Amino acid sequence: MLLIDGRLYENADSQWAIDTVSERIIETLTGEPLDIHRVLSASGRLAGDILSGGLNGVLEGFLDDDIMSSYDLVSIASSFKTQELQKRLHLELGHLRKRISKDHNLDIAPLGTLLHIAAGNMDILPAFSVLEGLLSGNINILKLPSMDRGLSIYLLKKMIEYEPCLRNYIYVFDTPSQDFATIQSLMDLVNAIVTWGNDDTIKAIRVSAPINTKIIEFGHKLSFVYLAQSEVPNDRLTALARHIFATKQLLCSSCQVIFLNTHDFEDVKRFGRHFSRIMKEVEHDYSSPMPVQGKVSIELLTRTYERIHSDDVIFRNDKSSVICVNNHELEGSPQLGNVFIKPLPIEKVTKALYKHRSHLQTVGVYPRQRDIENIFIRAGLTNIRDIDDMSSFKLLGSHDGKFPLLEYSRIVEF
């Protein structure tokens, strides 16, 4: 489906939609700038309707406990609240506004028009990306991910219903990634391309984008846990296990590997056995799609046969596994409750992570000590968290070490 002028259209109307959007962008830029209070009003009303249960009947059709539950949606909706967005505006742009109030030769302006090429690892992320574009005053064109279930387009349409002026600032295209002609046409309309894709997606955009169009990358990232000491309270480990199951290890901030500060692989196996028991205790509170879980089981079985002469040890439960591997490599896990445990002595952290410096995001550290945290900061991590708080649903914070509202703005000097 397409969302143009606040109305839904079929994908067959894509060329008409592109021509229409091109004309409307000029009309919008010719008129008055977007009143950010309208954005705050629409977002606040949307959050209120979600949190009060007023949209439950409609939203149930977009939800699936295997992908996003109603609990997840309610948790995330808190970030749509007006007061949360106001905090965000103050955090990212407040210092500039304070300077501008003293120096009348400066101003903050939006980039103009943004094309959001959204990721599909959480249904609501495309709508969040557009909301950030709105908060910075931009016109927003959203290309939905291929597996989108319709939640983002519904939420954005709802915001337009609350504040009709937003119809000039929100356009949605459900365009397949293989439709290069349409995507190229959309790229030609914008000042900047915001991409949340993996390395292949970013590479394709860099090749295809007009030479002077800004590309703002929030690409595929890897996150992990680092245990600097072997004794960790079970309540912390239980919370970590719940994080692994709740995120299905699909988010950039999801734990893929647990590294232990040790040279001894026997320590890794002892911890792996213990953590496997904790995973088993909580796994039945979560579900996972059967076809995907079957794929993971085949992958684990293949790994077992391929590494039959290696030191690898796999502790398997009904819905999860702990895979003990005797190397220092950071890598993506099989996901869905299957996590790697590996040794990584503190003195080898920087060397082990250097090759992944462009893909690092979150590390959960225990215990929280500044000297240890500084090692990860210097290695390139952008988020330092407690192991029981790896992923929060405050999605309107920094992304991969960058503040998006700043990225979507420009400074004008007079």
Disulfide bonds with the S-S distance in Angstrom:
none
